Amino acid sequence: MRETEADLERLQGLLDASYAQAGPHLLRIHEPERRLDAAAISERLTDMVLLALATVSAAGRPVVGPVDGILLHGDLHFGSAPDSARAQHIARRPDVSATHLPGEELAVTVHGRAVPVDVNAAEGAELREVLLGIYVPRYGEEWAEMLESGAIYWRIEAERIFGFQMPAE
């Protein structure tokens, strides 16, 4: 868990506001006992998690693809190659949605804007260290070289977030 008390308070405030504005269908599914609070999201989304990330194409169509997601200080981060279609979509239309859905028992969905994070600058130093700590042990020093070669990262500046879990029976 890399979240501070202030991070968790901010995330909880966003969760509460998101549910306050949610429609009746979502609220019927996300009953209060099924909702994840900020602390539970922070505890469940450790290390790297797979996200289905939706971007918007030039034609205004949704495009979904898998990305590695990293929760850091209550915000989801993800990366891609600078020449990817995803990067081109985000550069022109930064609105994104992402869902971590490892199975029917858990879902965390966020809607917002992708904000670039330079992992080679001071602002992105902590994210860079987290990334290196996750990927170098898995893939070796070549991964660090790939990061140096220009992979780009974004933070999802969330406007809405929802966390769902099926209670243990």
N, C-alpha and C positions, 0 to 999 in steps of 0.2 A: 504494500500500500504506500503510495507516494503522495497522498493527499494530506494537507494540513487541516486543522479545524476550520480555518477560514474557507478553504476550498470546499470542504464538505457542507458548510453552511450555505455557500453560494449555490452549490449543486442542489441542495435540498430545496432552496428557495425556487430554483428553476423547475424542479420536479413538481412542487406544490402549485406553481403558477401554470404549468403545462396541464396538470390534471384539472385545475379550475376552469380552463378554457376548452377542455376536451368535449367531444360530442357524446351523445348517449350510448351509441354502439360501443365505443372504446371503453367507456365507463362500466358497461355491463360486463365486459370481459376482464378489465383491470379492476376488479373489486378491491377494496382497500386491503384485504388480507393477502392479495396476490401482488401487491405493488412492492417494488424494491425501493428502499430509501437510499439516500446518498452513501451511507456507510456500507450497505450491502452491495451496491454497484461497485464501489471501490474495492471491496473484498473479493468480488466475483471476477472483475476484469483486471487481473494481474497479469504480468508477463505480456505476451503478444496474444491478441485474440483476432479471429477472422471476422471481417466485416463485409457485408454486401453494401457497396457504396453506389448510390445513384447520383449521376451528374446529368446535365442537360446538353444535348447536342445542338449544333448550329440550326438544325431544323426544328428545335424546340421539343425534341423527343427525349424521353428518359432513357438512359443507358446505365445498366447495372453491371458491376464487376467486383470480384473479390479483391480486398486489400488487407494487409496486416494493420491492425489497430492497436494503438498504445494509449492507455489512459494515464494521463499525467496531470496532476493538479486539478482533477475533475473534468478535464477536457479530453476528447478523443483526438488523436493525431494519426495521420497515415501518410504514406509516401508513394511516389511513382517515378518513373523515368521522365525526364524533361520532354522527350519526344513522343510520349504516349498520347493517345487520343484523350485520355482522362485529363492530363495536364492542359491540353489545348482547350477542352471544355471548361475547366475551372478558370483558366485565365480570362475567358470571355464571359462566363456565366458562373459565378462562384457559389450559387445556391446548391447545396447537397443534402442528401439524406443518407443515413447509414444505420444498419441494423446488425447487431451481434445476435445470432440465432443458432446456437449449437444444437438445439433440439427443442421439442415442444415445451420443455420445462423451464426455459429461460429465454427472455428477449429483452434487449436494451436497444431502443431506437432513438435516434437524435436527428433533428432537422435544424439546419442553420446555414452558415456561410463558411466556405473554406478560406482560411487566412494563411498566407505563406509563412513558414518558419524557416529561417536560415540556420541550419544546424552547424554551419561553420562560423557563425557570429556569436557574440556574447548572449544575445537573446535566446539562442537555440542550444546553448552549451549543455544544459541539463538534459534536454531531449536527446542530444547526441550521445551523452554518456549512457543513458538508458538504452538506446539503440545498440550501442557497442556491447553493453553488458548482456543483451539478449542474443544478438546475432553472431558475434565473434566466436563464442563457445560452440555454437551450432555449425557455423559455416567456415570458420577460420578467418585468418587475417585478410583473405581476399575480399571478404565482405566490407571490412574497413576501407579498403582501397576503392571499392565500388561507391561507398558513401562519399569519399573524397572526390570521386570523378563527376559528381554533379547530380546525384539523386536529389529530388526535391520533396519537401515535407510540408504538410499543412496541419493546422489546428482547426477543428470544427468549432466555430463560435456559435454555440447552440442558442437557438431561439425557443426550441421545445425539446423535451426529453421525456421518455417513458421507460420505466423498468418493470418487468413482469416476471413472476416465477410461479410455477405450480407448487403449492404447498405439499410437503411430504405427507403421504397417507399412512 
